[in-house]
Amino acid sequence: MKQLMSGGAAKARERRKDGYSRILLRVGFILLMLGLIAFSIYQLISHMTVGLDTLRTQEITEESYVALDLFVFRDEELITAPGNLCRYHVNDGERVGASSSLATLYTGDGDEETIRALQSLLAVYAQRWALAKNQQGQVTLDDVQTLRDAVDKAYLALLSSADAGRIDQSAEAAERLREGLRKYAVLMGTAEDREDHPATLEAMMDQLVAGYPSHGELTTQRSGYFYYDTDGYELLFGAQNVMTMAPEDFLNLTKEPAQSYVGHVAGKMVYNSAWYAAAYVSLADVAQTAFEVGESYTMICSDGMDTRIDMTVVRMEPTTDGALVVFETDRMPEGFTFPRRFSAQTVTGSTEGYRIPTEALVTLTSSQGKDVTGVYILSGNVVEFRKVHILVSREGYRIVATHDEVQAMMEALPDAEKEAMMADGWSYLKLNDKIITRGTGLYEGKMIS
């Protein structure tokens, strides 16, 4: 009996052991499957990048501009004369020789406003007369485009001067516009060239001064450029001061009001084709521009015509918060009215390289423990790291050296420094590399599926 009971207990223990074994086997199998699933998910995630964006490396040239507020200094002299009216014999801004007759002088009756209006009309007729006399028989069918360009420039100059409130410049621009349109109409056969014949204009000017006493001729003793108008700054902005004045004196000078001259001012003579433009540049702009004495810069004028003037830096006088910069040129562009003050911008430098969005930059630690800046690129379907040499930092992007520039820099280094640059084993960015600009979970060697 005892043996039967003992045998039954043994069988029960065997069955329990078999049950435990099956449970452990099932648990082990489940754990194995969960491990396989987790590993598969890990492998999938490690090769999957969400929202991957790439950009081909391309070379760009970025130019740096600086805006300047320029004041004109010239070798000029006021021309005073008896009477209060001038019948000019030369065009406004025309180059004249020594002992040339500039105008016939008259004394007119009436109030100041009436005399001013009469003088303005005489000046307009004088310009038309000079233009008509100098251009007789010179217009051909080949001049159509030239006339169109002249009309466009005169129209833009008229808008610009009117917006600035310069009536004198507006009148001159309006005259050039009218003259250009008239000549274009004559050229195209839609008008006759009778109104602006020199003889007709001479008769008009004779009529305007008829009955007024004459005071003889106005002549110049020296050759130069004669201008009808003055602005009240001729005695302040002389060329003799521009190379010696202190920056503080210049800043004070720019705040001076225009002067009122005593007597009848018939115009002014400018005796030298060389003229100067001075500007005070802030410390921030000085750091950006790096103007150098002797270097030439192209001024793009904000005169409505984008007049371009090549000017050379002849003086730089630094202060604690900026610098006085003086430019010189002998260029006198056609249509440029030489205002005492004008705005312009100039290219101060250029940078060539690859443009890299800021968000594409990453920093890795090399095997030598140094931080290295670069970008991830996609080579086939593999993520790789490329170093960059940053030249310029801008908001939202960087300009980095091209691969050829980096190689040239490395060739100029001593061997020890060159080896140190190459010790991390990473290459520099090249043209047409596919820069990864956006993506998650990126690392070197990652496979993108």
C-alpha positions as CSV (number, residue, x, y, z in Angstrom):
1,M,0.0,0.0,0.0
2,K,2.8,2.3,1.0
3,Q,4.6,1.5,-2.2
4,L,1.5,2.3,-4.2
5,M,1.2,5.7,-2.5
6,S,4.9,6.4,-2.9
7,G,4.7,5.6,-6.7
8,G,1.7,8.0,-7.1
9,A,3.5,10.8,-5.4
10,A,6.5,10.3,-7.6
11,K,4.3,10.5,-10.8
12,A,2.7,13.7,-9.5
13,R,6.1,15.3,-9.0
14,E,7.1,14.3,-12.5
15,R,4.0,15.8,-13.9
16,R,4.6,19.1,-12.0
17,K,8.2,19.2,-13.3
18,D,7.0,18.7,-16.8
19,G,4.5,21.5,-16.3
20,Y,7.1,23.8,-15.0
21,S,9.4,23.0,-17.9
22,R,6.7,23.7,-20.4
23,I,5.9,27.0,-18.7
24,L,9.6,28.0,-18.6
25,L,10.0,27.0,-22.2
26,R,7.0,29.1,-23.2
27,V,8.2,32.1,-21.2
28,G,11.6,31.7,-22.7
29,F,10.1,31.5,-26.2
30,I,8.0,34.6,-25.5
31,L,11.0,36.5,-24.2
32,L,13.1,35.4,-27.2
33,M,10.4,36.7,-29.6
34,L,10.1,40.0,-27.7
35,G,13.8,40.4,-27.9
36,L,13.8,39.7,-31.6
37,I,10.9,42.2,-32.1
38,A,12.7,44.8,-30.0
39,F,16.0,44.2,-32.0
40,S,14.1,44.5,-35.3
41,I,12.4,47.8,-34.1
42,Y,15.8,49.1,-33.0
43,Q,17.3,48.2,-36.4
44,L,14.4,49.8,-38.2
45,I,14.6,53.0,-36.2
46,S,18.3,53.3,-36.5
47,H,18.1,53.2,-40.3
48,M,15.0,55.4,-40.5
49,T,15.3,59.2,-40.6
50,V,12.2,61.3,-40.4
51,G,11.8,64.4,-42.6
52,L,15.2,64.1,-44.4
53,D,16.1,67.2,-46.5
54,T,19.2,67.6,-48.6
55,L,20.9,70.5,-50.5
56,R,23.6,70.3,-53.1
57,T,26.7,72.3,-52.3
58,Q,27.1,75.2,-54.7
59,E,29.6,78.1,-54.9
60,I,28.3,81.6,-54.4
61,T,29.9,85.1,-54.4
62,E,28.5,87.4,-51.7
63,E,29.1,91.2,-52.0
64,S,29.1,93.5,-49.0
65,Y,27.6,96.9,-49.4
66,V,27.7,100.0,-47.2
67,A,25.5,103.0,-47.5
68,L,27.2,106.4,-47.4
69,D,26.0,110.0,-46.9
70,L,28.4,112.0,-49.0
71,F,29.2,115.7,-49.0
72,V,30.8,117.3,-52.1
73,F,33.9,119.5,-51.9
74,R,35.1,121.3,-55.0
75,D,37.6,123.9,-56.1
76,E,34.9,126.5,-56.8
77,E,34.4,130.3,-56.7
78,L,31.3,132.5,-56.6
79,I,30.9,134.8,-59.6
80,T,29.2,138.1,-58.7
81,A,28.2,140.7,-61.2
82,P,26.4,144.1,-61.4
83,G,22.7,144.0,-62.3
84,N,20.2,141.3,-61.4
85,L,19.7,139.4,-64.7
86,C,22.0,137.1,-66.8
87,R,21.5,136.1,-70.3
88,Y,23.9,133.1,-70.4
89,H,26.0,132.3,-73.4
90,V,27.1,128.9,-72.3
91,N,25.2,125.8,-71.0
92,D,24.9,125.0,-67.3
93,G,28.0,123.0,-66.3
94,E,29.8,123.6,-69.6
95,R,33.6,123.7,-69.7
96,V,34.8,127.1,-70.8
97,G,38.2,128.5,-71.6
98,A,40.0,131.4,-70.0
99,S,38.6,134.9,-70.9
100,S,35.3,133.2,-72.2
101,S,32.1,135.3,-72.3
102,L,29.7,133.7,-69.8
103,A,26.7,136.0,-70.0
104,T,25.4,139.5,-70.8
105,L,24.4,141.4,-67.7
106,Y,21.1,143.4,-67.3
107,T,19.2,145.2,-64.6
108,G,15.5,144.3,-64.6
109,D,12.6,146.2,-63.0
110,G,10.1,144.6,-60.6
111,D,10.0,142.8,-57.3
112,E,12.4,140.1,-56.3
113,E,10.0,137.3,-57.1
114,T,9.3,138.7,-60.6
115,I,13.1,139.0,-61.3
116,R,13.7,135.5,-60.0
117,A,11.0,134.1,-62.4
118,L,12.5,136.0,-65.3
119,Q,16.0,134.8,-64.5
120,S,14.7,131.2,-64.3
121,L,13.1,131.6,-67.7
122,L,16.3,133.0,-69.2
123,A,18.3,130.1,-67.8
124,V,15.9,127.6,-69.4
125,Y,16.1,129.2,-72.8
126,A,19.9,129.5,-72.5
127,Q,20.2,125.7,-71.9
128,R,17.8,125.0,-74.8
129,W,19.8,127.3,-77.0
130,A,23.2,125.7,-76.0
131,L,21.8,122.2,-76.6
132,A,20.2,123.1,-79.9
133,K,23.4,124.8,-81.1
134,N,25.7,122.0,-80.1
135,Q,23.5,119.2,-81.4
136,Q,22.4,120.6,-84.8
137,G,22.5,117.9,-87.5
138,Q,24.0,115.3,-85.1
139,V,20.9,113.1,-84.6
140,T,20.7,110.0,-86.8
141,L,18.6,106.9,-86.8
142,D,21.3,105.2,-84.9
143,D,20.6,107.5,-81.9
144,V,17.1,106.1,-81.2
145,Q,18.2,103.9,-78.3
146,T,20.4,106.7,-76.9
147,L,17.5,109.1,-76.9
148,R,15.3,106.6,-75.2
149,D,17.9,106.1,-72.5
150,A,18.2,109.9,-72.1
151,V,14.4,110.3,-71.7
152,D,14.3,107.5,-69.1
153,K,17.2,109.1,-67.1
154,A,15.7,112.5,-67.3
155,Y,12.3,111.2,-66.1
156,L,13.8,109.4,-63.1
157,A,15.9,112.5,-62.3
158,L,12.8,114.7,-62.4
159,L,10.9,112.4,-60.0
160,S,13.9,112.2,-57.6
161,S,14.6,116.0,-57.5
162,A,10.9,116.7,-57.1
163,D,10.7,114.3,-54.2
164,A,13.7,116.0,-52.6
165,G,12.1,119.4,-53.1
166,R,14.9,120.7,-55.3
167,I,13.1,123.0,-57.7
168,D,16.3,124.0,-59.5
169,Q,17.2,120.4,-60.2
170,S,13.6,119.6,-61.2
171,A,13.6,122.4,-63.8
172,E,16.9,121.1,-65.3
173,A,15.6,117.6,-65.4
174,A,12.3,118.7,-66.9
175,E,14.2,120.5,-69.5
176,R,16.3,117.5,-70.4
177,L,13.1,115.4,-70.5
178,R,11.3,117.8,-72.7
179,E,14.4,118.1,-75.0
180,G,14.7,114.3,-75.2
181,L,11.0,113.8,-76.1
182,R,11.2,116.6,-78.7
183,K,14.2,115.2,-80.4
184,Y,12.7,111.7,-80.3
185,A,9.6,113.0,-81.9
186,V,11.6,114.8,-84.6
187,L,13.7,111.7,-85.2
188,M,10.5,109.5,-85.6
189,G,9.0,112.1,-88.0
190,T,6.0,113.1,-85.8
191,A,7.2,116.7,-85.2
192,E,9.1,119.4,-86.9
193,D,12.3,120.9,-85.4
194,R,11.4,124.6,-85.5
195,E,10.6,125.6,-81.9
196,D,14.2,125.0,-80.6
197,H,16.1,126.3,-83.5
198,P,19.0,128.4,-82.1
199,A,17.8,131.6,-84.0
200,T,14.3,131.2,-82.5
201,L,15.6,130.8,-79.0
202,E,17.9,133.8,-79.4
203,A,14.9,135.9,-80.5
204,M,13.0,134.7,-77.4
205,M,15.8,135.8,-75.1
206,D,16.1,139.1,-76.9
207,Q,12.5,139.7,-76.2
208,L,12.8,138.8,-72.5
209,V,15.6,141.4,-71.9
210,A,14.3,144.1,-74.2
211,G,14.2,147.5,-72.6
212,Y,16.5,146.5,-69.7
213,P,19.8,148.4,-69.4
214,S,22.9,146.3,-70.0
215,H,26.0,146.2,-67.9
216,G,28.3,144.5,-70.4
217,E,29.7,141.0,-70.5
218,L,30.5,138.6,-67.7
219,T,33.8,136.8,-68.4
220,T,36.1,134.3,-66.6
221,Q,39.8,134.8,-66.1
222,R,40.4,131.1,-65.7
223,S,39.2,128.0,-67.5
224,G,36.9,125.6,-65.8
225,Y,33.2,124.6,-65.5
226,F,30.6,127.3,-65.2
227,Y,27.3,126.6,-63.3
228,Y,24.2,128.9,-63.2
229,D,23.1,127.9,-59.7
230,T,24.7,128.2,-56.2
231,D,23.6,126.5,-53.0
232,G,25.1,128.7,-50.3
233,Y,27.8,126.3,-49.4
234,E,30.5,127.3,-51.8
235,L,32.6,129.1,-49.1
236,L,32.2,126.2,-46.6
237,F,32.9,123.1,-48.7
238,G,36.0,124.2,-50.5
239,A,38.5,121.6,-51.8
240,Q,41.3,123.2,-49.8
241,N,39.8,122.1,-46.5
242,V,38.9,118.5,-47.2
243,M,42.4,117.0,-46.7
244,T,43.1,118.8,-43.5
245,M,39.9,119.2,-41.5
246,A,39.4,117.1,-38.4
247,P,36.5,114.7,-38.3
248,E,34.8,116.9,-35.6
249,D,35.1,119.9,-37.9
250,F,33.5,117.9,-40.7
251,L,30.6,116.8,-38.6
252,N,30.0,120.4,-37.5
253,L,30.3,121.6,-41.1
254,T,27.5,119.3,-42.2
255,K,25.1,120.9,-39.7
256,E,25.8,124.5,-41.0
257,P,22.9,126.2,-42.8
258,A,23.3,127.6,-46.3
259,Q,24.8,131.1,-46.5
260,S,23.1,134.1,-48.0
261,Y,25.4,136.0,-50.3
262,V,25.6,139.8,-50.6
263,G,25.1,141.2,-54.1
264,H,24.0,139.5,-57.4
265,V,25.5,136.0,-57.7
266,A,25.6,135.2,-61.4
267,G,26.8,131.6,-60.9
268,K,30.0,129.8,-59.9
269,M,33.2,128.5,-61.5
270,V,34.6,125.1,-60.7
271,Y,38.3,125.2,-61.7
272,N,39.3,121.6,-61.4
273,S,37.7,118.4,-62.8
274,A,38.9,116.6,-59.6
275,W,36.4,116.7,-56.8
276,Y,36.0,115.1,-53.4
277,A,33.2,113.4,-51.5
278,A,33.5,113.0,-47.7
279,A,31.5,110.8,-45.3
280,Y,31.7,110.0,-41.7
281,V,31.5,106.2,-41.3
282,S,30.3,104.6,-38.0
283,L,32.6,102.2,-36.1
284,A,30.4,99.2,-37.1
285,D,30.6,100.2,-40.8
286,V,34.4,100.8,-40.5
287,A,34.8,97.2,-39.2
288,Q,32.6,95.9,-42.1
289,T,34.0,98.0,-44.9
290,A,37.8,98.1,-44.3
291,F,38.3,101.0,-46.6
292,E,41.9,101.4,-47.7
293,V,43.7,104.5,-48.8
294,G,44.5,104.2,-52.5
295,E,41.8,101.6,-53.2
296,S,39.0,102.5,-55.7
297,Y,35.3,101.9,-55.0
298,T,32.2,102.3,-57.3
299,M,29.6,104.6,-55.8
300,I,26.0,103.7,-56.9
301,C,24.2,107.0,-56.4
302,S,20.6,107.2,-55.2
303,D,19.7,109.8,-57.7
304,G,17.0,107.9,-59.6
305,M,19.4,107.0,-62.4
306,D,21.7,104.7,-60.4
307,T,24.6,106.9,-61.6
308,R,27.9,105.1,-61.0
309,I,31.1,106.9,-60.1
310,D,34.5,105.3,-59.5
311,M,36.1,107.1,-56.6
312,T,39.4,106.5,-54.8
313,V,40.0,106.7,-51.0
314,V,42.6,109.5,-50.4
315,R,42.2,110.0,-46.7
316,M,41.0,108.1,-43.6
317,E,40.9,109.8,-40.2
318,P,39.7,107.5,-37.4
319,T,38.0,108.5,-34.2
320,T,36.8,106.6,-31.2
321,D,33.5,105.8,-32.7
322,G,34.1,105.9,-36.5
323,A,36.2,107.5,-39.2
324,L,36.2,110.4,-41.7
325,V,36.6,108.9,-45.2
326,V,37.5,111.2,-48.1
327,F,37.1,110.0,-51.8
328,E,38.4,111.7,-54.9
329,T,37.6,111.4,-58.6
330,D,37.8,113.4,-61.8
331,R,34.8,111.7,-63.3
332,M,31.9,114.1,-64.1
333,P,29.1,111.8,-65.3
334,E,26.6,113.2,-67.8
335,G,23.4,114.2,-66.1
336,F,24.8,114.1,-62.6
337,T,23.8,117.4,-60.9
338,F,26.5,117.5,-58.3
339,P,24.3,118.1,-55.3
340,R,26.2,119.2,-52.2
341,R,24.9,116.1,-50.4
342,F,24.0,112.8,-51.9
343,S,23.4,109.2,-50.9
344,A,25.2,106.2,-52.4
345,Q,26.1,102.7,-51.7
346,T,29.3,100.9,-52.6
347,V,30.7,97.4,-52.7
348,T,33.3,97.0,-50.0
349,G,34.2,93.4,-50.5
350,S,33.2,90.0,-51.7
351,T,33.4,86.5,-50.3
352,E,33.4,83.3,-52.4
353,G,32.6,79.9,-51.0
354,Y,29.8,77.5,-50.2
355,R,26.6,78.8,-48.6
356,I,25.6,76.5,-45.7
357,P,22.3,76.9,-43.7
358,T,23.0,77.3,-40.0
359,E,20.7,74.4,-39.1
360,A,22.9,72.0,-41.2
361,L,26.0,72.6,-39.0
362,V,27.0,70.0,-36.4
363,T,30.0,69.6,-34.1
364,L,31.6,66.3,-33.5
365,T,34.5,65.3,-31.2
366,S,37.6,63.9,-32.9
367,S,39.6,61.0,-31.7
368,Q,42.1,63.6,-30.4
369,G,39.3,65.0,-28.2
370,K,38.9,68.2,-30.3
371,D,35.6,69.7,-31.4
372,V,35.2,69.8,-35.1
373,T,32.6,71.8,-37.0
374,G,31.1,70.4,-40.1
375,V,28.0,69.0,-41.8
376,Y,26.4,65.6,-42.5
377,I,26.1,64.6,-46.1
378,L,24.3,61.8,-47.8
379,S,26.7,59.6,-49.8
380,G,24.6,57.1,-51.6
381,N,22.4,56.0,-48.7
382,V,25.1,56.4,-46.0
383,V,25.4,59.4,-43.7
384,E,29.0,60.8,-43.7
385,F,30.6,63.8,-41.9
386,R,32.5,66.6,-43.7
387,K,34.5,69.3,-42.1
388,V,34.0,73.0,-43.0
389,H,36.2,76.1,-42.7
390,I,33.9,79.0,-41.9
391,L,34.8,82.3,-43.7
392,V,31.8,84.5,-42.9
393,S,28.9,84.2,-40.4
394,R,25.6,85.7,-41.4
395,E,22.1,85.5,-39.9
396,G,20.7,82.1,-40.9
397,Y,23.7,80.9,-42.8
398,R,27.5,80.6,-43.1
399,I,29.9,80.9,-46.0
400,V,32.6,78.3,-45.9
401,A,35.8,77.8,-47.9
402,T,35.6,75.7,-51.0
403,H,37.5,72.4,-51.2
404,D,40.1,74.0,-53.5
405,E,40.6,76.9,-51.1
406,V,41.1,74.5,-48.2
407,Q,43.6,72.5,-50.2
408,A,45.5,75.7,-51.1
409,M,45.5,76.8,-47.4
410,M,46.8,73.4,-46.3
411,E,49.6,73.4,-49.0
412,A,50.8,76.6,-47.5
413,L,51.1,75.2,-44.0
414,P,54.1,73.5,-42.4
415,D,54.0,69.7,-42.6
416,A,53.3,69.4,-38.8
417,E,50.2,71.6,-39.0
418,K,49.0,69.9,-42.1
419,E,49.2,66.5,-40.5
420,A,47.4,67.9,-37.4
421,M,44.5,69.1,-39.6
422,M,44.3,65.7,-41.2
423,A,44.7,63.6,-38.0
424,D,40.9,63.3,-37.4
425,G,40.5,61.4,-40.7
426,W,37.5,63.5,-41.8
427,S,37.5,65.1,-45.3
428,Y,36.4,68.7,-46.1
429,L,33.1,69.5,-47.9
430,K,33.2,69.4,-51.7
431,L,31.2,70.9,-54.6
432,N,27.9,69.0,-55.2
433,D,28.0,67.1,-51.9
434,K,24.4,66.5,-50.7
435,I,24.3,68.4,-47.4
436,I,21.7,67.1,-45.0
437,T,19.8,70.2,-43.8
438,R,17.1,68.4,-41.7
439,G,16.7,65.0,-40.3
440,T,16.4,63.1,-37.0
441,G,18.7,60.6,-35.4
442,L,21.7,61.3,-37.6
443,Y,25.1,59.9,-37.0
444,E,28.1,59.0,-39.1
445,G,27.8,55.7,-40.9
446,K,24.0,55.6,-40.5
447,M,22.2,53.7,-43.4
448,I,19.2,55.6,-44.8
449,S,16.5,53.2,-46.1
